[in-house]
Amino acid sequence: MGRTVPTYRNTAESMIQSWNDFRRALPKEDRDMFDHMVNGIRMHASASTYAMFNDPFEGAVLSMLLEQEKELAALRKAASHEGLDH
């Protein structure tokens, strides 16, 4: 028997595909950043699957925010090593 409920990964990919018109309208440099941001959704698909959110967008947003926070933490750490923190 096949699955009756789509997996989170399939749902996330469908959500990402639905954003293609938005992506195409972005300037090239923004498109690259958008792709980087969307990859955060893919990276944390297992956690979103485990959490079983009623709305898959919730897992997508949390995944993107987590990746943003990780990048900010890396920048803070680099800045403190350079003596740039105030």
Buried (B, 14 or more C-beta within 10 A) or exposed (E): EEEEEEEBBEBBBEBBEEEEEEBEEEEEEEBEEBEEBBBBBEEBBEEBBEEEBEEBEEBBBBBBEBBEEEEEEEEEEEEEEEEEEE
